[in-house]
Amino acid sequence: MDRGTLVKTPTKLTVGDFLARWLRDYVATNTRPRSYEGYEVICRVHLVPNLGHIPLKALQPAHLQAFYAEQLKNGRKDGKEGGLSARSVLHHHRVLSEALTHAVKWGLVGRNVAEAVDPPRPTRKEMATLDAAGVQRLLEAAQGTPYHAALHLAIYSGMRRSELCGLRWQDVDLALGTASVCQVLHVLRGGRRVFMEPKSAKGRRLIALSPAAVLALRAHRERVEADYAKMEKPLAPSDLVFAWADGSPMLPDTLTHGYEKIAKRAGIYGVVRLHDLRHTHASLMLRQGVHPKIVQERLGHSTISVTLDTYSHVTPGLQEQAALRFEQELATAQPVSA
């Protein structure tokens, strides 16, 4: 009472009741459908069964610390024994902490107890990328498949799979050599397909395409136009770049499954994922001396710090090159006579 943080919360309001209210009143109206699904699953499968019975105002840091420890030990819900990874438990912590932040804003509790808890610290995984020879081997294995053009553009642009699947012909300028990321395609539970704008302002971007990428897209467009001509249907600007012969979209999971089959032929299955083609694009550009700011803009990262943190494994080599160039510059400088 002296600190002014005493909150009159209904004694019967449990953590489970609050999370249901938070999902309904905030998450459903302020986040994207895909994000809502992720939050809802974490609450329903993990948070509510373990913490839902506790009165909200009685929730303590010790409850959360014990919950995280149990999740690490026995948290799997897929029928297999064992615990969840530290990264998964950290994600649960972040969702719960965000929910409790709103509980404070709504005057339901006086503090966010999650801020007093130390969540697990996941270890950084070694990033898997392809070198130039690996890229060529993958693209050769993809020749003659419906996925070649999409994988080619993924490597040459760094676009995400949802961005590739949402790309329309009106977003591509083959004369200027550019691709605009204006919409993404997601598939929600139940199979509902949703086209929406990129998640952030930085995600909506213009990507310059190399001549090789333009040639690959030109060849792909010619094949698509030939398929449409057989159906006596013109190719419209709003048609998707990567779609099936009937115009139905190539779904993100379908692209992943297609990539995995090709990766087996290329000998990289289980080592380099589809998303790692995006990492490959960024790593190769950074190693070639491209400024990180340009790489950030091509990938659509919110800040340059995200780019630098994600690709810190490339930094040592860049620093060695920079130190060498610095020394060479001083070595060639002529002394100024007094």
HELIX and SHEET records of a PDB file:
HELIX    1   1 VAL A   15  TRP A   22  1                                   8    
HELIX    2   2 LEU A   23  VAL A   27  3                                   5    
HELIX    3   3 ALA A   28  ASN A   30  1                                   3    
HELIX    4   4 PRO A   33  ILE A   42  1                                  10    
HELIX    5   5 CYS A   43  LEU A   47  3                                   5    
HELIX    6   6 VAL A   48  LEU A   51  1                                   4    
HELIX    7   7 LEU A   56  ALA A   58  5                                   3    
HELIX    8   8 PRO A   61  ASN A   74  1                                  14    
HELIX    9   9 ALA A   86  LYS A  105  1                                  20    
HELIX   10  10 VAL A  113  ALA A  116  5                                   4    
HELIX   11  11 ALA A  132  ALA A  142  1                                  11    
HELIX   12  12 HIS A  148  SER A  157  1                                  10    
HELIX   13  13 ARG A  161  GLY A  166  1                                   6    
HELIX   14  14 TRP A  169  ASP A  171  5                                   3    
HELIX   15  15 PRO A  211  LYS A  230  1                                  20    
HELIX   16  16 PRO A  252  ALA A  266  1                                  15    
HELIX   17  17 ASP A  276  ARG A  287  1                                  12    
HELIX   18  18 PRO A  292  LEU A  299  1                                   8    
HELIX   19  19 ILE A  304  THR A  310  1                                   7    
HELIX   20  20 SER A  312  VAL A  314  5                                   3    
HELIX   21  21 THR A  315  THR A  332  1                                  18    
SHEET    1   A 3 VAL A 172  ASP A 173  0                                        
SHEET    2   A 3 THR A 178  VAL A 181 -1                                        
SHEET    3   A 3 ARG A 205  ALA A 208 -1                                        
SHEET    1   B 2 VAL A 184  VAL A 187  0                                        
SHEET    2   B 2 ARG A 193  MET A 196 -1                                        
END                                                                             
